[in-house]
Amino acid sequence: MRFFIVTLMQKSRHYKKNIPRFSLGEVYVARTYESDMQQKLHRFKFVHNHVDTEYFRTLFRALIEESGIKNLSEYSVVYPPISLKDRIFRGPNHAKKLAILFASIIGSKNVFCPFTKSFFAGHQSRRKKGERKKVQSEYVFKKNQRAPLKNTEVILIDDIITTGYTAHTLGRLLQRSGTKKTIGFFLSSKKVERN
């Protein structure tokens, strides 16, 4: 299998340039977004298809190798929440399943979602670029979740990063909780329409 790997410097610089004081130290993205990714995620989420699981495992391993980061097993692995409305209409959180898969690859036993999302929060994929900044008011920490993150190194896992506002918002919350470092690993990156 051949994969498109985006290097650290390309993606980290991109988001740091577009978002003032971008909160993630490094950003790794496996490939550009295509429609087959959505199909693979859907099967992975609902069917637990072995072929798709191995596909995502291979992408994550390639990202880990690309990053060159050592001792990843010492990192906490976190993922973005979905709103209750999304859980009702769209099913389980595939970011959670991806985070569990990633944690199994690196040997981390600390994988969880310390955040919650407001019930009526809109889905990012349905927003135009300028509207995506609104995400900053939609995420907060769950009760008693800040303390376990203090002085830890954290990996944020998600399927897609576009403008970077969700990743930045979650990274900023993590910074406020006292984390030492946050790295983002994402399966895909997609350009969004301009305003």
C-alpha positions, 0 to 999 in steps of 0.5 A: 500500500502507498500512502501520502504522508504530510510532514510535520513542518508543512502542517504545523507551519500551516496551522500556526500561520492561519491561527494566532497562537495555535495550541498544538506543538506538532500536527501530523496528517496521514493523507488528503481527504477522499470519499473512500475515507468516509466509507472506511470510517463508517464501516470501522465504526459500525461493522468493525471491519478487519480490513478497514481496521488494518488500513487505519492501523497502517496509516497511524504506524506511518505517522508514528514513524514519520514523527520520530517521537520516542516513548509515545506509550507515556503520552495520554491519548485524547479525542474530541467529543460528539454532542448528544444530538450527533450521538442520537443521529449519527451513532457512536463517536468514531474518534473514540474508536480511532483513539483506542486503536492508536493507543493500542499501537503505542502501548498507552493505557491512558485513553479518554475524552476529557471534554464535553460538547454542547447539545446543540453544537453544529457539526463542523463539516456543515460550516463555512470556513469563517463559521468554524471559529464559533467552535471555541464556545462549544467545548468545555472540560468534563467535571474533574477531568483537568487534574489527571492531565496536569504535567502530562504529554498528550496526543489528540486523535481525530479523523480529519483536520480542516481549518484547525479550529477544533484542534486548536480549541481542544489544545487550548483547553489542554494547555489551561489544564497544565499539560506540558505538550500536545501533539495532533495525529489526524488521518486526513486533511481537507481544504474548505471553501473560502468565504 
